[in-house]
Amino acid sequence: MNLSECTTLKIRLFGILREKMESDNLLISIHDTSISLKELRKYLKELYPSLGLNEINFVFAVNKVICNEDMNVKPLDEIAIIPPISGG
């Protein structure tokens, strides 16, 4: 892989993750045209340890659908991290 293959993913944040980052979005650079959600989870845990992603049982949504982590995402996909939601 070379730097010319670098692309950016925009990831939407919700709930406690949005509060911790004080932002609705993360911009992540990857060195390929796609990445699996499983690889993305690992990368995010390393890149943002303060988010506490090891302690939060979150799921990914891609293009507004909850997805299996074997799925690959591309820069034009709408990616969201959804933490557990509670309510009354």
Stockholm file with secondary structure:
# STOCKHOLM 1.0

chainA/1-88         MNLSECTTLKIRLFGILREKMESDNLLISIHDTSISLKELRKYLKELYPSLGLNEINFVFAVNKVICNEDMNVKPLDEIAIIPPISGG
#=GR chainA/1-88 SS CCGGGCEEEEEEECHHHHHHHTSSEEEEEESSSCEEHHHHHHHHHHHCGGGCTTTCCCEEEETTEECCTTCEECTTSCEEEECCCCCC
#=GC SS_cons        CCGGGCEEEEEEECHHHHHHHTSSEEEEEESSSCEEHHHHHHHHHHHCGGGCTTTCCCEEEETTEECCTTCEECTTSCEEEECCCCCC
//
